[in-house]
Amino acid sequence: MYSIVLVDDHAIVREGFKRLIELEPDLDVVAECRSADDAVEAASLWRPDLLALDLSLRDTSGLPLIEHLLGVSPKTRIVVLSMHDSEPYVSEALRRGASGYVTKGAAPEELVEGLLAVMQGECFLSSDLRQRRAERPDAALDPVSQLTAREHEVFLLLAGGRVPKQVAVELGIGQKTIYNHRASLMGKLGAGSDLDLYRIASERGLLSDRR
């Protein structure tokens, strides 16, 4: 029996998902959460096998929450449930550690299929996302997902308003190295200024990481 925590700020949606999930004998919903704080508390208390996470919570963006939840309960596998079906969201969720992504436009039974697949060690995408990637294999190559881990750190700090000297101090590396990373990531993102970095990060809902 796999334990599941449901995270969605709409009670009706949670109830619908819960009823659907519990039709499967191997799945058990042990907690329902409506906020990021509730989700973190439930992950810490239950250490569930699975966590189904809506990205559009009222109190936070679900993207940075993925990493936070995995920090609290590293063995928990996260499946994103979202109305967002554009590739930047999908790529970013997977990059941050989600094991699956199911859009709310997919058939309801795909949620259960996804949860079971993830518990078998697979990375699951709902059928609409799989079809889109098959039709446009380059769509998964969102430029943000192509940054190295260090470039991503520098990107978020610069986009959040830090100057290179501040970034160097915060990351504990040389200012010249920061300028090298800045030049590299700007090339990958097609950015011409720090304002462009802010726009790119804002469009992807990434700036909440640094609030």
JOPEVEN-V265143 format. One record per pair of residues at least 12 apart in sequence whose ideal C-beta (glycine too) atoms are under 6 Angstrom apart, sorted by the first residue. I is the first residue (numbers start at 0). GAP is how many residues later the second one is. D is the distance in whole Angstrom. If there is no record, write none. Layout:
i:I gap:GAP d:D
i:I gap:GAP d:D
This chain:
i:0 gap:27 d:5
i:1 gap:24 d:6
i:1 gap:25 d:5
i:1 gap:47 d:4
i:1 gap:48 d:6
i:1 gap:117 d:6
i:2 gap:25 d:6
i:2 gap:27 d:5
i:2 gap:45 d:4
i:2 gap:46 d:5
i:3 gap:23 d:6
i:3 gap:25 d:5
i:3 gap:44 d:6
i:3 gap:46 d:5
i:4 gap:26 d:5
i:4 gap:37 d:5
i:4 gap:43 d:5
i:4 gap:46 d:5
i:5 gap:23 d:6
i:5 gap:26 d:5
i:5 gap:46 d:5
i:6 gap:26 d:5
i:6 gap:32 d:4
i:6 gap:46 d:5
i:6 gap:47 d:6
i:7 gap:46 d:4
i:8 gap:25 d:5
i:8 gap:48 d:5
i:8 gap:49 d:5
i:13 gap:18 d:5
i:19 gap:88 d:6
i:23 gap:88 d:5
i:29 gap:16 d:5
i:30 gap:15 d:6
i:34 gap:24 d:5
i:35 gap:21 d:6
i:35 gap:23 d:5
i:35 gap:24 d:4
i:35 gap:29 d:5
i:39 gap:32 d:6
i:42 gap:26 d:5
i:42 gap:29 d:5
i:42 gap:30 d:4
i:43 gap:28 d:5
i:46 gap:26 d:5
i:47 gap:28 d:6
i:49 gap:27 d:5
i:49 gap:65 d:6
i:50 gap:25 d:5
i:50 gap:27 d:5
i:51 gap:27 d:5
i:51 gap:29 d:5
i:52 gap:25 d:6
i:52 gap:27 d:6
i:53 gap:27 d:5
i:54 gap:25 d:6
i:54 gap:27 d:4
i:54 gap:29 d:6
i:60 gap:144 d:5
i:60 gap:147 d:5
i:62 gap:29 d:6
i:62 gap:142 d:6
i:63 gap:144 d:6
i:63 gap:145 d:5
i:65 gap:12 d:6
i:65 gap:30 d:4
i:65 gap:31 d:5
i:65 gap:32 d:5
i:66 gap:29 d:5
i:69 gap:27 d:5
i:76 gap:22 d:4
i:76 gap:41 d:5
i:77 gap:20 d:5
i:78 gap:21 d:4
i:78 gap:35 d:5
i:78 gap:36 d:6
i:78 gap:39 d:6
i:79 gap:13 d:5
i:79 gap:18 d:5
i:79 gap:21 d:5
i:80 gap:21 d:6
i:82 gap:21 d:5
i:84 gap:18 d:5
i:86 gap:52 d:5
i:86 gap:55 d:6
i:87 gap:54 d:5
i:87 gap:116 d:5
i:90 gap:49 d:6
i:90 gap:51 d:4
i:90 gap:54 d:4
i:94 gap:50 d:5
i:98 gap:19 d:4
i:98 gap:24 d:6
i:99 gap:14 d:5
i:99 gap:18 d:5
i:99 gap:24 d:4
i:100 gap:24 d:5
i:101 gap:12 d:5
i:101 gap:24 d:4
i:102 gap:23 d:5
i:102 gap:25 d:6
i:105 gap:20 d:4
i:105 gap:22 d:6
i:109 gap:16 d:5
i:142 gap:45 d:5
i:142 gap:46 d:5
i:145 gap:42 d:6
i:146 gap:38 d:6
i:150 gap:30 d:5
i:150 gap:34 d:4
i:153 gap:13 d:6
i:153 gap:27 d:4
i:154 gap:30 d:5
i:155 gap:53 d:6
i:155 gap:54 d:6
i:157 gap:36 d:5
i:157 gap:39 d:5
i:158 gap:38 d:4
i:158 gap:39 d:5
i:158 gap:42 d:4
i:159 gap:50 d:4
i:163 gap:14 d:5
i:163 gap:15 d:6
